[in-house]
Amino acid sequence: MGRAPSVTRPPRNQERLPVNIDLVVIYTPRLDACRDFYTGIGLEFVREQHGTGPMHYAAPLPGGGVLELYPATRHPATGSLRLGLTAPADAGSPHPVGRHTLIDPDGRTVVLTITGAGVMRRARRPRGRAGRRRCRCGTALRSRPAG
């Protein structure tokens, strides 16, 4: 029998690079329902479109990351996913301080942790002019307020 491919791991004493998740894209057949769900837990979305691509929604996250919601047209719907989000109590969520396990309109588990007031810094709002904000592929974004 053949050998399984080996997994390369850095030596224990080697310094690891600081890696952050800066983009999460969820493909959904229920775009408006998911936008409403995630807005209801405190995210602020902006409507975007890259060139002739599909209209979608983007929510900036603290630290510069983005959560995007795309229609499941060119790509299949994102299946099982467990997403963890943390927000301060004063961010507008209707949930009290603590950990809340929620289910989004597509059935994905969202663990929402509400911390004491003012613990997290506010996310930067996306910018929509070419040269200011670009998607991960380098395309300039056009941003419009979600509505």
C-alpha positions in Angstrom: 0.0 0.0 0.0 1.1 3.6 -0.6 2.2 5.9 2.1 0.0 8.8 3.2 1.4 12.2 2.2 3.4 13.7 5.0 2.4 16.9 6.7 5.1 19.5 7.1 5.1 21.2 10.5 7.5 23.9 11.7 9.9 22.8 14.5 8.5 23.6 17.9 11.1 26.3 18.6 10.6 28.1 15.3 8.7 31.4 15.5 5.3 31.3 13.8 4.1 34.2 11.8 1.1 36.1 13.2 -1.8 35.0 11.0 -5.3 36.6 11.1 -8.4 35.7 9.2 -9.1 38.8 7.1 -11.9 37.5 4.9 -14.8 35.1 5.4 -17.2 34.7 2.5 -20.6 32.9 3.0 -22.4 31.9 -0.2 -26.2 31.7 0.5 -29.5 31.1 -1.3 -31.1 33.4 1.3 -29.0 36.5 0.9 -31.5 39.1 2.4 -32.4 36.8 5.3 -28.8 36.2 6.2 -28.0 39.9 5.9 -30.9 40.6 8.3 -29.8 37.9 10.7 -26.2 39.1 10.9 -27.3 42.8 11.1 -29.5 41.7 14.0 -26.5 40.6 16.0 -24.6 43.8 15.4 -22.8 43.7 12.0 -23.2 46.7 9.7 -23.3 45.8 6.0 -22.5 47.7 2.8 -23.8 46.7 -0.6 -20.9 46.0 -3.0 -20.4 44.9 -6.5 -17.0 44.1 -8.3 -17.3 45.0 -12.0 -20.0 42.8 -13.5 -19.9 40.3 -10.6 -22.9 39.7 -8.3 -24.2 42.3 -5.8 -23.2 41.2 -2.3 -22.9 42.5 1.2 -19.7 43.2 3.2 -19.4 43.9 6.9 -16.1 45.3 8.3 -14.7 43.5 11.4 -12.4 44.9 14.1 -8.8 44.4 13.0 -9.5 45.0 9.4 -11.2 41.7 8.4 -14.4 41.5 6.4 -17.4 39.1 6.5 -19.1 38.9 3.1 -22.4 37.5 2.1 -22.7 36.4 -1.6 -25.7 34.9 -3.4 -25.2 31.2 -4.1 -25.4 31.5 -7.9 -21.9 31.0 -9.4 -20.7 29.0 -6.3 -22.7 26.4 -4.2 -24.0 27.5 -0.9 -21.5 27.4 2.0 -22.4 24.2 3.9 -21.6 23.4 7.5 -19.8 26.2 9.3 -19.4 27.2 12.9 -18.7 30.9 13.1 -17.7 32.6 16.4 -18.2 36.4 16.8 -17.5 38.6 19.7 -19.0 42.0 20.3 -19.1 44.5 23.2 -22.4 45.0 25.0 -22.7 48.5 23.7 -22.4 47.5 20.0 -26.2 47.3 19.5 -26.8 43.6 19.9 -30.1 42.7 21.6 -28.3 39.9 23.4 -27.1 40.3 27.0 -23.5 39.8 28.1 -22.6 36.1 27.8 -22.3 33.4 25.2 -25.2 32.7 22.8 -25.4 29.9 20.3 -27.6 31.0 17.4 -28.5 29.4 14.0 -28.5 31.5 10.9 -31.2 31.2 8.1 -29.1 28.6 6.3 -28.7 26.4 9.4 -25.1 27.4 10.3 -24.1 27.7 13.9 -23.1 31.2 15.1 -21.6 31.5 18.6 -22.0 35.1 19.7 -20.1 36.2 22.7 -21.2 39.5 24.2 -18.5 41.1 26.4 -18.7 44.0 28.9 -19.2 47.4 27.3 -16.4 49.0 25.3 -14.1 46.0 25.3 -13.6 45.9 21.5 -12.6 48.7 19.2 -15.1 49.7 16.5 -14.6 48.3 13.0 -13.5 50.6 10.2 -16.1 51.2 7.6 -15.3 50.0 4.0 -14.3 52.7 1.5 -15.5 52.5 -2.1 -13.2 54.6 -4.2 -10.6 52.9 -6.5 -7.2 53.0 -4.9 -8.6 53.1 -1.4 -10.1 49.7 -0.8 -9.8 46.6 -3.0 -11.1 43.1 -2.7 -8.7 40.2 -2.2 -8.3 39.8 -5.9 -7.3 43.4 -6.3 -10.5 44.7 -7.9 -11.5 48.1 -6.8 -14.7 48.0 -4.8 -17.9 50.1 -5.3 -19.6 50.5 -2.0 -23.2 51.6 -1.4 -25.0 51.7 2.0 -27.0 48.5 2.6 -30.7 49.0 2.7 
